[in-house]
């Protein structure tokens, strides 16, 4: 019978601290997006939790690509993806002349 393996990280030193920091970061991102919406900088139709999740995912994937594969282009790719995603959620469109 197949059993789902337990998360090894659950018992790893620092896991709780990492989880707390990640949660705080996600809350901060969501709150900043909500603030930007209150200032009419981000579209009201944007779901703050969804956008925060996407932005965090780009950063995490860049970190994994760099650490696992030594992919030095990962951070540039993440910056471009983040700029594109924020631009699509912005009321004022970001200039495409950016040198990202």
ZAZABA-45670 format. One line per field, with one value per atom (N, C-alpha, C, O, CB): atom name; z, y, x. Coordinates in Angstrom, 3 decimals. Last residue first. Glycine has a CB too. Example, Ala and Ser with C-alpha at 12.3 -4.5 7.8 and 13.67 -1.06 7.14 Angstrom:
BEGIN
atom: N, CA, C, O, CB, N, CA, C, O, CB $
w: 7.080, 7.140, 7.870, 8.039, 5.725, 7.800, 7.800, 7.800, 8.465, 9.046 $
v: -2.250, -1.060, 0.030, 1.138, -0.598, -5.690, -4.500, -3.300, -3.319, -4.473 $
u: 12.850, 13.670, 12.900, 13.409, 14.084, 13.190, 12.300, 13.200, 14.236, 11.308 $
//
This chain:
BEGIN
atom: N, CA, C, O, CB, N, CA, C, O, CB, N, CA, C, O, CB, N, CA, C, O, CB, N, CA, C, O, CB, N, CA, C, O, CB, N, CA, C, O, CB, N, CA, C, O, CB, N, CA, C, O, CB, N, CA, C, O, CB, N, CA, C, O, CB, N, CA, C, O, CB, N, CA, C, O, CB, N, CA, C, O, CB, N, CA, C, O, CB, N, CA, C, O, CB, N, CA, C, O, CB, N, CA, C, O, CB, N, CA, C, O, CB, N, CA, C, O, CB, N, CA, C, O, CB, N, CA, C, O, CB, N, CA, C, O, CB, N, CA, C, O, CB, N, CA, C, O, CB, N, CA, C, O, CB, N, CA, C, O, CB, N, CA, C, O, CB, N, CA, C, O, CB, N, CA, C, O, CB, N, CA, C, O, CB, N, CA, C, O, CB, N, CA, C, O, CB, N, CA, C, O, CB, N, CA, C, O, CB, N, CA, C, O, CB, N, CA, C, O, CB, N, CA, C, O, CB, N, CA, C, O, CB, N, CA, C, O, CB, N, CA, C, O, CB, N, CA, C, O, CB, N, CA, C, O, CB, N, CA, C, O, CB, N, CA, C, O, CB, N, CA, C, O, CB, N, CA, C, O, CB, N, CA, C, O, CB, N, CA, C, O, CB, N, CA, C, O, CB, N, CA, C, O, CB, N, CA, C, O, CB, N, CA, C, O, CB, N, CA, C, O, CB, N, CA, C, O, CB, N, CA, C, O, CB, N, CA, C, O, CB, N, CA, C, O, CB, N, CA, C, O, CB, N, CA, C, O, CB, N, CA, C, O, CB, N, CA, C, O, CB, N, CA, C, O, CB, N, CA, C, O, CB, N, CA, C, O, CB, N, CA, C, O, CB, N, CA, C, O, CB, N, CA, C, O, CB, N, CA, C, O, CB, N, CA, C, O, CB, N, CA, C, O, CB, N, CA, C, O, CB, N, CA, C, O, CB, N, CA, C, O, CB, N, CA, C, O, CB, N, CA, C, O, CB, N, CA, C, O, CB, N, CA, C, O, CB, N, CA, C, O, CB, N, CA, C, O, CB, N, CA, C, O, CB, N, CA, C, O, CB, N, CA, C, O, CB, N, CA, C, O, CB, N, CA, C, O, CB, N, CA, C, O, CB, N, CA, C, O, CB, N, CA, C, O, CB, N, CA, C, O, CB, N, CA, C, O, CB, N, CA, C, O, CB, N, CA, C, O, CB, N, CA, C, O, CB, N, CA, C, O, CB, N, CA, C, O, CB, N, CA, C, O, CB, N, CA, C, O, CB, N, CA, C, O, CB, N, CA, C, O, CB, N, CA, C, O, CB $
w: -18.253, -17.507, -18.450, -18.066, -16.760, -19.133, -19.551, -18.718, -18.497, -19.467, -20.402, -19.266, -19.740, -20.642, -18.165, -22.298, -22.568, -21.434, -21.505, -22.808, -21.689, -22.218, -22.549, -23.024, -23.440, -18.682, -19.978, -20.412, -19.602, -19.929, -17.219, -17.110, -18.512, -19.418, -16.325, -17.146, -17.696, -17.590, -17.842, -19.164, -14.463, -15.407, -15.890, -15.094, -14.750, -13.113, -13.824, -14.861, -16.009, -12.840, -13.173, -12.926, -13.733, -14.868, -13.241, -13.875, -12.792, -12.543, -11.792, -11.516, -15.791, -16.195, -15.128, -15.433, -16.497, -14.257, -15.334, -15.742, -16.012, -16.532, -12.687, -12.041, -13.085, -12.835, -11.291, -14.756, -13.966, -13.257, -13.232, -12.939, -15.721, -16.620, -15.833, -16.191, -17.491, -13.414, -14.054, -14.965, -14.980, -14.856, -13.027, -12.009, -12.615, -12.364, -10.843, -15.340, -15.070, -14.055, -14.213, -14.557, -14.971, -16.137, -15.895, -16.211, -17.395, -12.623, -12.658, -13.818, -13.667, -12.771, -13.552, -12.501, -12.497, -12.382, -11.113, -15.379, -15.837, -14.829, -15.209, -16.079, -13.583, -14.651, -15.175, -15.387, -15.799, -12.094, -11.439, -12.457, -12.210, -10.548, -13.954, -13.278, -12.665, -12.715, -12.203, -15.013, -15.690, -14.961, -15.315, -17.124, -13.662, -13.338, -14.025, -13.650, -13.722, -12.415, -13.530, -13.174, -12.482, -13.859, -10.854, -11.052, -12.246, -12.986, -11.249, -10.197, -11.529, -11.849, -12.969, -12.553, -7.529, -8.010, -9.302, -9.494, -8.210, -7.241, -6.283, -6.835, -6.630, -4.992, -9.476, -9.221, -8.323, -8.618, -8.574, -9.201, -10.440, -10.237, -10.757, -11.569, -6.635, -6.884, -8.124, -8.093, -7.055, -7.185, -6.167, -6.377, -6.306, -4.769, -9.091, -9.439, -8.450, -8.843, -9.462, -7.537, -8.671, -9.104, -9.448, -9.857, -5.714, -5.252, -6.384, -6.204, -4.623, -7.428, -6.636, -6.184, -6.268, -5.409, -8.428, -9.346, -8.596, -9.078, -10.034, -6.051, -6.827, -7.798, -7.969, -7.598, -5.334, -4.479, -5.242, -5.083, -3.211, -7.385, -7.258, -6.414, -6.744, -6.638, -6.831, -8.103, -7.997, -8.469, -9.208, -4.269, -4.488, -5.761, -5.762, -4.574, -4.835, -3.899, -4.095, -4.087, -2.440, -6.521, -7.047, -6.136, -6.621, -7.202, -4.657, -5.869, -6.434, -6.782, -6.928, -2.742, -2.332, -3.541, -3.458, -1.564, -4.323, -3.679, -3.284, -3.477, -2.464, -7.408, -6.088, -5.412, -5.871, -6.194, -9.364, -8.962, -7.561, -6.641, -9.018, -9.760, -10.084, -9.708, -9.732, -11.566, -9.321, -8.271, -8.511, -7.565, -8.170, -10.343, -10.686, -9.528, -8.840, -11.920, -8.653, -9.062, -9.296, -8.541, -7.979, -7.988, -8.772, -9.328, -10.348, -7.921, -6.174, -7.588, -8.481, -9.598, -8.056, -3.563, -4.223, -5.730, -6.473, -3.962, -3.004, -2.358, -2.965, -2.889, -0.854, -4.387, -4.873, -4.278, -4.977, -4.525, -2.725, -4.107, -4.716, -5.480, -4.976, -0.490, -0.399, -1.796, -2.023, 0.342, -1.557, -1.107, -1.002, -1.379, 0.249, -1.905, -3.076, -2.732, -3.539, -3.568, 0.738, -0.192, -1.449, -1.985, -0.579, 1.695, 2.231, 1.327, 1.167, 3.625, 0.236, 0.076, 0.556, -0.107, 0.844, 1.272, -0.153, -0.388, -1.114, -0.946, 3.999, 3.614, 2.136, 1.783, 3.913, 3.765, 4.337, 3.916, 3.520, 5.894, 2.759, 1.966, 2.459, 1.654, 2.018, 4.927, 3.618, 2.755, 2.091, 2.914, 6.906, 7.098, 5.777, 5.526, 8.090, 5.729, 5.978, 6.143, 5.585, 7.233, 5.767, 4.492, 4.654, 3.808, 3.949, 8.518, 7.667, 6.328, 5.821, 7.434, 9.258, 9.818, 8.965, 8.720, 11.263, 7.861, 7.590, 8.094, 7.419, 8.235, 9.082, 7.651, 7.291, 6.506, 6.832, 11.682, 11.443, 9.971, 9.649, 11.872, 11.212, 11.786, 11.519, 11.168, 13.290, 10.219, 9.383, 9.898, 9.120, 9.329, 11.905, 11.162, 10.320, 9.756, 10.291, 11.478, 12.238, 11.367, 10.217, 12.756, 10.414, 10.172, 11.017, 11.238, 8.674, 10.543, 11.712, 11.555, 12.482, 12.006, 8.079, 9.275, 10.519, 11.445, 9.422, 5.993, 6.474, 7.776, 8.503, 5.434, 5.318, 6.058, 6.689, 7.778, 5.133, 5.433, 5.077, 5.953, 7.179, 5.232, 4.813, 5.654, 5.147, 4.519, 7.147, 1.837, 2.778, 3.595, 3.122, 2.029, 1.596, 1.292, 2.305, 3.511, 1.308, 0.766, 1.792, 1.392, 0.909, 3.186, -0.874, -0.977, 0.128, 0.387, -2.353, 0.000, 0.000, 0.000, 0.782, 1.219 $
v: 46.090, 44.831, 43.781, 42.616, 44.527, 48.715, 47.880, 46.617, 46.122, 48.663, 50.004, 49.591, 48.629, 47.823, 48.932, 50.591, 50.996, 50.617, 50.881, 52.482, 50.145, 49.003, 49.341, 48.487, 48.478, 51.532, 51.741, 50.505, 49.876, 52.937, 50.242, 50.469, 50.599, 49.858, 49.312, 51.826, 50.774, 51.181, 52.334, 50.478, 52.494, 53.146, 52.072, 51.478, 54.360, 50.279, 51.165, 51.958, 52.078, 52.117, 47.003, 48.444, 49.219, 48.872, 48.959, 44.418, 44.748, 46.250, 46.713, 44.043, 44.377, 43.948, 44.258, 44.351, 42.455, 45.208, 46.054, 45.675, 46.550, 45.979, 42.962, 44.206, 45.159, 45.838, 44.866, 41.214, 40.933, 42.180, 42.427, 39.831, 42.446, 42.188, 41.994, 42.541, 40.960, 42.425, 43.697, 43.535, 44.383, 44.246, 39.634, 40.482, 41.801, 42.256, 40.730, 38.889, 38.338, 39.196, 39.452, 36.892, 40.303, 40.571, 40.081, 40.778, 39.898, 39.094, 40.548, 40.900, 41.703, 41.347, 36.443, 36.744, 38.234, 38.599, 36.320, 36.803, 36.288, 36.598, 36.973, 34.776, 37.640, 38.533, 38.094, 38.922, 38.557, 35.306, 36.524, 37.573, 38.313, 37.094, 33.386, 33.206, 34.499, 34.756, 32.153, 33.445, 34.263, 34.233, 34.981, 33.784, 31.618, 33.030, 33.948, 35.113, 33.444, 28.704, 29.486, 30.972, 31.500, 29.053, 26.567, 27.667, 28.533, 29.027, 27.125, 24.791, 24.662, 25.723, 25.786, 24.714, 25.330, 23.950, 23.796, 22.811, 23.416, 28.163, 27.253, 25.837, 25.215, 27.195, 29.157, 29.567, 28.551, 28.134, 30.964, 27.910, 27.732, 28.098, 27.434, 28.585, 28.849, 27.424, 27.209, 26.415, 26.700, 31.628, 31.137, 29.653, 29.244, 31.362, 31.631, 32.140, 31.622, 31.224, 33.686, 30.655, 29.858, 30.328, 29.511, 29.936, 32.770, 31.443, 30.595, 29.899, 30.739, 34.849, 34.977, 33.599, 33.305, 35.889, 33.818, 34.179, 34.245, 33.757, 35.544, 33.546, 32.355, 32.653, 31.830, 31.827, 36.188, 35.345, 34.107, 33.680, 34.922, 36.867, 37.562, 36.745, 36.630, 38.956, 35.086, 35.028, 35.693, 35.141, 35.698, 35.932, 34.556, 34.462, 33.825, 33.604, 38.551, 38.313, 36.907, 36.720, 38.501, 38.001, 38.702, 38.493, 38.280, 40.206, 36.711, 36.024, 36.680, 35.993, 36.025, 38.684, 37.425, 36.668, 36.047, 36.548, 40.755, 40.938, 39.638, 39.510, 41.784, 40.524, 39.903, 39.982, 39.350, 38.407, 43.181, 42.351, 41.810, 42.561, 43.156, 44.993, 43.599, 42.639, 41.422, 43.472, 47.431, 46.880, 45.408, 44.664, 47.677, 47.769, 47.568, 46.949, 46.056, 46.686, 50.032, 48.645, 48.494, 49.023, 47.615, 52.657, 52.281, 50.862, 50.536, 52.402, 53.818, 53.686, 53.436, 53.948, 54.945, 53.570, 54.758, 54.747, 55.555, 54.849, 51.103, 52.260, 53.573, 54.581, 52.256, 49.521, 49.604, 50.820, 51.500, 48.316, 49.856, 50.358, 50.454, 51.378, 49.436, 48.491, 49.922, 50.541, 51.619, 50.155, 45.909, 46.554, 48.061, 48.829, 45.979, 45.549, 45.522, 46.184, 46.939, 44.061, 45.603, 46.620, 46.692, 47.774, 46.317, 43.316, 44.634, 45.760, 46.765, 44.804, 41.308, 41.499, 42.888, 43.558, 40.415, 41.635, 41.820, 42.114, 43.044, 40.576, 41.010, 42.331, 42.614, 43.718, 42.437, 38.330, 39.323, 40.724, 41.536, 39.213, 37.255, 37.171, 38.176, 38.805, 35.749, 37.759, 38.339, 38.352, 39.349, 37.560, 36.168, 37.619, 38.330, 39.386, 37.970, 33.637, 34.113, 35.633, 36.309, 33.433, 33.577, 33.513, 34.028, 34.773, 32.075, 33.639, 34.725, 34.754, 35.822, 34.569, 31.203, 32.464, 33.655, 34.573, 32.635, 29.392, 29.461, 30.772, 31.384, 28.279, 29.838, 30.091, 30.240, 31.114, 28.966, 29.001, 30.391, 30.755, 31.844, 30.623, 26.302, 27.168, 28.624, 29.401, 26.927, 25.432, 25.367, 26.308, 27.027, 23.934, 25.382, 26.608, 26.573, 27.597, 26.911, 22.020, 23.229, 24.442, 24.497, 23.231, 19.910, 20.532, 21.797, 22.537, 20.862, 18.812, 18.662, 19.334, 19.322, 17.215, 19.447, 19.757, 19.713, 20.501, 18.785, 18.485, 19.833, 20.160, 21.058, 20.837, 16.131, 16.083, 17.442, 17.531, 15.661, 15.246, 16.343, 16.279, 16.364, 17.715, 11.772, 12.957, 14.040, 13.763, 12.621, 10.255, 10.532, 11.788, 12.732, 10.684, 8.324, 9.622, 9.911, 9.821, 10.744, 4.945, 5.952, 7.243, 7.245, 5.483, 2.181, 3.421, 4.377, 4.587, 4.083, -1.186, 0.000, 1.247, 1.349, 0.000 $
u: 14.407, 14.458, 14.755, 14.853, 13.178, 14.289, 15.416, 15.531, 16.635, 16.707, 11.210, 12.029, 13.112, 12.882, 11.158, 9.433, 10.799, 11.749, 12.950, 10.852, 6.881, 7.598, 9.040, 9.790, 6.902, 5.604, 6.239, 6.993, 7.675, 7.179, 2.687, 4.129, 4.702, 4.323, 4.833, -0.472, 0.382, 1.844, 2.195, 0.012, -2.336, -1.423, -0.474, 0.252, -0.643, -3.350, -4.262, -3.475, -3.903, -4.999, -1.894, -1.825, -2.850, -3.174, -0.443, -1.764, -2.693, -2.782, -3.641, -2.273, 0.187, -1.155, -2.203, -3.392, -1.158, 2.399, 1.886, 0.479, -0.344, 2.794, 2.750, 2.332, 1.764, 0.768, 3.516, 3.571, 2.362, 1.860, 0.654, 2.638, 5.902, 4.776, 3.498, 2.455, 5.048, 7.497, 7.137, 5.927, 5.034, 8.323, 7.691, 7.071, 6.631, 5.515, 8.039, 9.080, 7.748, 6.996, 5.802, 7.859, 11.484, 10.634, 9.205, 8.241, 11.220, 12.420, 12.150, 11.235, 10.315, 13.468, 12.736, 11.751, 11.405, 10.235, 12.291, 14.819, 13.528, 12.430, 11.320, 13.609, 16.786, 16.350, 14.981, 14.096, 17.389, 17.020, 16.555, 16.112, 15.160, 17.653, 17.963, 16.679, 16.153, 14.950, 16.807, 20.448, 19.430, 18.094, 17.183, 19.238, 21.958, 22.164, 21.155, 21.027, 23.566, 21.403, 20.861, 20.920, 20.050, 19.394, 22.164, 23.101, 22.698, 23.548, 24.516, 20.218, 20.802, 21.842, 22.350, 19.723, 19.500, 19.572, 20.358, 21.072, 18.192, 19.684, 20.336, 20.508, 21.550, 19.531, 18.240, 19.616, 20.333, 21.453, 19.645, 15.778, 16.543, 18.012, 18.908, 15.941, 14.997, 15.214, 16.088, 17.029, 13.868, 14.799, 15.719, 16.030, 17.189, 15.134, 12.776, 14.104, 15.144, 16.240, 14.109, 10.680, 11.175, 12.554, 13.409, 10.199, 10.358, 10.747, 11.313, 12.312, 9.557, 9.548, 10.773, 11.268, 12.460, 10.532, 7.149, 8.240, 9.580, 10.602, 7.942, 5.676, 6.041, 7.183, 8.082, 4.824, 5.211, 6.052, 6.532, 7.675, 5.280, 3.461, 4.740, 5.716, 6.897, 4.536, 1.308, 2.032, 3.404, 4.398, 1.213, 0.480, 0.923, 1.763, 2.817, -0.289, -0.316, 0.784, 1.354, 2.571, 0.307, -2.487, -1.320, -0.107, 1.004, -1.621, -4.185, -3.740, -2.477, -1.517, -4.859, -4.642, -4.013, -3.474, -2.414, -5.016, -5.917, -4.612, -3.916, -2.707, -4.778, -7.278, -7.396, -6.025, -5.074, -7.899, -8.341, -7.203, -7.440, -7.765, -5.877, -10.313, -10.625, -9.494, -9.676, -10.927, -9.159, -10.008, -10.328, -10.584, -11.294, -5.748, -7.150, -7.933, -7.437, -7.263, -3.664, -3.905, -5.403, -6.220, -3.385, -3.949, -2.775, -2.888, -2.282, -1.521, -5.733, -6.106, -4.888, -4.814, -6.839, -5.163, -4.606, -4.871, -4.313, -3.099, -6.177, -6.817, -6.343, -7.047, -6.533, -4.326, -5.710, -6.410, -7.161, -6.491, -2.137, -2.061, -3.461, -3.741, -1.161, -3.145, -2.846, -2.796, -3.344, -1.507, -3.264, -4.497, -4.302, -5.188, -4.947, -0.524, -1.401, -2.738, -3.280, -1.623, 0.308, 0.811, -0.060, -0.299, 2.274, -1.007, -1.354, -0.869, -1.561, -0.768, 0.340, -1.101, -1.526, -2.318, -1.873, 2.958, 2.678, 1.199, 0.847, 3.100, 2.472, 2.977, 2.720, 2.307, 4.477, 1.678, 0.752, 1.181, 0.345, 0.704, 4.052, 2.826, 1.791, 1.104, 2.248, 5.769, 6.055, 4.800, 4.513, 7.178, 4.597, 4.678, 4.917, 4.336, 5.790, 5.028, 3.664, 3.645, 2.779, 3.075, 7.818, 7.099, 5.678, 5.183, 7.083, 8.285, 8.788, 8.053, 7.709, 10.303, 7.087, 6.598, 7.041, 6.258, 7.095, 8.680, 7.246, 6.667, 5.840, 6.518, 11.140, 10.973, 9.508, 9.139, 11.599, 10.550, 10.941, 10.760, 10.285, 12.403, 10.005, 8.976, 9.293, 8.405, 8.843, 12.508, 11.305, 10.224, 9.599, 10.766, 14.687, 14.416, 13.158, 12.773, 15.559, 15.351, 15.636, 15.376, 15.811, 17.090, 12.686, 13.985, 14.136, 13.177, 14.155, 10.224, 11.087, 12.438, 13.248, 11.292, 9.165, 8.395, 9.278, 9.087, 7.225, 10.650, 10.937, 10.231, 10.656, 10.550, 9.507, 10.766, 11.050, 11.618, 11.931, 6.246, 7.139, 8.385, 8.306, 6.427, 5.805, 5.665, 6.612, 7.634, 5.955, 4.526, 5.614, 5.329, 4.696, 6.943, 1.642, 2.227, 3.332, 3.098, 1.145, 1.924, 1.660, 2.338, 3.470, 2.150, 0.567, 1.340, 0.938, -0.247, 1.141, 0.839, 0.000, 0.881, 1.826, -0.953 $
//
